[in-house]
Amino acid sequence: MTFLNLLLLIVIILLILISGFLSGSETAITAISKARIISKIKKGNQKAKYVKMIIDDKDSIISSLLLSNNLVNILASSLATAFFYDLFGLTGIFYATLLMTFLLVIFAEVLPKTYSINKPTRTALIIAPIIYYLNKMLLPFVFFINKTVNIIIRKKDQKDLTISDEQSEEELQGVIDLYKTSNPDSEHEKEMLQSILKLNDTIVEEVFTHRKNIYSIDINLDLDEIIKKINLSKFTRIP
């Protein structure tokens, strides 16, 4: 193996690692909870601010990551082809295709994405500053890509991508349904949250207490009698 071949091998390995980093970053950014990041910002986490800026500009960030990842994968595959061709001739192209497919799928896709989907917050906090500045460097290219996409996908079609209030409510309902903790009161808390979503569909007749069923005290009674009634009552507020 010549020095050039050794150098090619090192570069290929580095490119595979970079590809894994970019793939994991993409997954972390799409899986991260914005509410959790805002909470960390309030606690003074500086890296969380980068994550927040990335989330707010997600379309541009995803374009940057896809552009970078495709360039890295193409370059890695091309170098691998050159490496194996130098060693095995035309047969080396076949070897390069098989090996790079395996390496890219395992180490540049499945492993980093699996890790990121399981630990999105931790991953996002680590990669956020790097991805933020990478996006800044690729901004002219990303701008061109986004403009091209907008020409293909007309603005009138964009309304289909907008989440309606009904869809938002359904998503929130789904989150509440999944809510579960070790706290024994979690079921009660879940019911309370679900009832909030139903407020718009609730009519006064369903929740109000009729006047004849209200426990009240006549203001004209003697003070001692009023105190006695208060002490005997189970309510904290009495009209």
C-alpha positions, 0 to 999 in steps of 0.5 A: 500500500502506497502513502497515497493509498493510506492517505485516501483510506484515512480521508474516507474514514473521516468522511464516513464519520462526518457523514454520521455526524451530519445524519445524527444532527438532522435526526436530533434537530427534527426530534428535539422538543422545543419546550424542553430547549426553552426551559434550558434557556431559562436555566442559563444553558448557552448551547440551548440558545444555539438549538433554539436558533436552529429550530427557528430556522429548521428549513434552512438547517435541514437543507444545509445538512442534506447538502453537506451530507450528500457531498460528503457521501459522494466524495467518500464513495468516489475516493473509495472507488479510486482506492479499490480501483488502484488495488484491484482494477475494475473489480475494485469498483464492485468491492468499493460499491459493496463496502461503502454501501455497508459502511454508510448504511451502518455508520453514517445512517443507522447508528447515528440516527438511532442514537440521536432519536433516543437522546435528541436533547443531549445530541442537539446541545452538542452539535448545535454550535457547529451546525449553526455556523455550518449553515452560515457558511452554506447560506448562499447555496441553501438560499439557491436550493430553497428558491428552486424548491419554492419555484417547483412547489408553488406558494399555493401548495404551501398552505397544505403544509401549515398545521391547522388548529385542529391538527395542533389540538390532535397532536396535543391530545396525543402527547397528553395520552402518552403522558405517564410518570411514576407519580400516582397522581399522573392519571388525575393530572392527565384527566385535568389536561384533557379537560382543558382541551374540551373547554371550547366544547363544554356548555355552562349547563354541564358544569354550573351548580344550580342556585338551590344546590349552593351552600350559602349563609344569610348575611342577616344572621347573628355573627355567632351563627355565621361562624358556626355554619362556617365551621360546620361547612366543608367549603372554603368559599361560601357566598 
